[in-house]
């Protein structure tokens, strides 16, 4: 069974232009799929539909056993605990330390304290931030912040991690490290959906690439390359 | 359930502490609002006292013809006391009236001598009547006008003093009504100021709310800590406003005593400390909680 299914999905924000038009694709468990295309091609919209932040105008979005477009407001929090999301702007809680930001994902899920005490240091260690667990986001570099965000996204062992331009604000070295980290997480069995317009990233990954242009899929290739459209 | 509650409380306290100056600003605004609130309560007491001390000064006197016997006067007194409008009736016999008159004019030799030269007491017995409400004097005066009573009566002071009584009545009513309006308006203003302060504080944290939701926090998990913060602000503001109010009232009290004799505001404050603090607590915590709930609502939709 596919993990993610988009079935004839269209999204229209206003009557002048469609953000997505009749999108069809599937992502299998364990895949690492890059979603690319220039700004405004619809990458972010795909992600917003997948995490239920927006509703499709037409079509259906499935994730695992959920039909995302049918989830009610009250069901979203529980659903979101099955996915991990990473953003370009990190979206950490500024008033919480690195440790607390990661722990928060478990706390909202109602996990007991002993799990938190056990898991958070492990995951922080995996992203290489054991030393900085007590630092607040403003005391961390961009790369470090993104690693905290990754730790937070993976702490509850989600079935999929969705990354929306995670390296958009980072220098090449940090970009490389973040992508290596995502690959490592994927190798450990988590499905990964990465939205990016970074040519280097796509070319070094040598994984499946879906290319969007003006809300349509124009290319979907295994071991794809970044091709300017 | 317990884990969630304890986490929400814990987050609330931690956020309150870490928000630092934002929390301090909220508490400061709340203190101002609560000072207005306690000020209004004290104002109510002062106005009440002022009104009733004016009210106490109003009465009407009925003077009986010298031919009326004491029994007849006491009968009238009895019948007046049975009226629901009447608060109290004081009987002053002609002998008492004379001694009061003498006492009042003891330093005036001409009058004292004149009085002593008289063979009989020229002063009339009278009844001093106080009504429950100032606007009831007209009814009482009407009652005394009835023929079965008026045959004994020489004069009723109401007719002479009607204008003054009416004016005082209007003032007392005005103070009471104005006090209410002022209380409601100022309490509303104070409430709105606090509400907007909390709303701005939550507005500044709206992105955090979005982040929490993306991470999978349920609405109660987002709302809870904010409400806890509101409650903490309310409690702190209630305590601090009482601490600030006490010395202010202590210093102002003697000046008020000059205007309205027999009124000790500080004593009132001291004796009702518990009750006032409870009001402050209810107002502070109530508005803190309510503002947080209302302000966060718009960020929880979607």
Contacts between the chains, C-beta under 8 A, distances in Angstrom:
chain1	res1	chain2	res2	distance
A	51	B	214	7.0
A	53	B	214	7.6
A	53	B	302	7.4
A	73	B	301	7.5
A	73	B	302	7.2
A	74	B	218	8.0
A	74	B	219	7.8
A	76	B	213	7.5
A	77	B	213	7.1
A	77	B	216	5.0
A	77	B	217	6.2
A	77	B	218	4.2
A	77	B	219	7.5
A	77	B	221	7.8
A	78	B	216	7.2
A	78	B	218	7.8
A	79	B	216	7.9
A	80	B	213	7.7
A	80	B	214	6.5
A	80	B	215	7.0
A	80	B	216	3.9
A	81	B	216	4.0
A	85	B	214	5.7
A	85	B	215	8.0
A	91	B	207	7.7
A	91	B	210	7.6
A	91	B	211	4.6
A	91	B	214	6.8
A	92	B	211	7.3
A	93	B	208	5.5
A	93	B	211	5.8
A	93	B	212	7.2
A	94	B	208	7.0
A	95	B	14	7.9
A	95	B	15	6.1
A	95	B	18	4.6
A	95	B	19	6.8
A	95	B	208	7.4
A	104	B	212	7.5
A	104	B	215	6.2
A	104	B	217	7.7
A	105	B	215	5.1
A	105	B	216	6.8
A	107	B	7	5.5
A	108	B	212	7.1
A	108	B	215	6.2
A	108	B	216	5.3
A	108	B	217	4.1
A	108	B	218	6.9
A	108	B	221	5.2
A	109	B	216	6.3
A	110	B	3	6.1
A	110	B	4	6.1
A	112	B	3	6.8
A	113	B	3	7.6
A	152	B	215	6.8
A	156	B	216	8.0
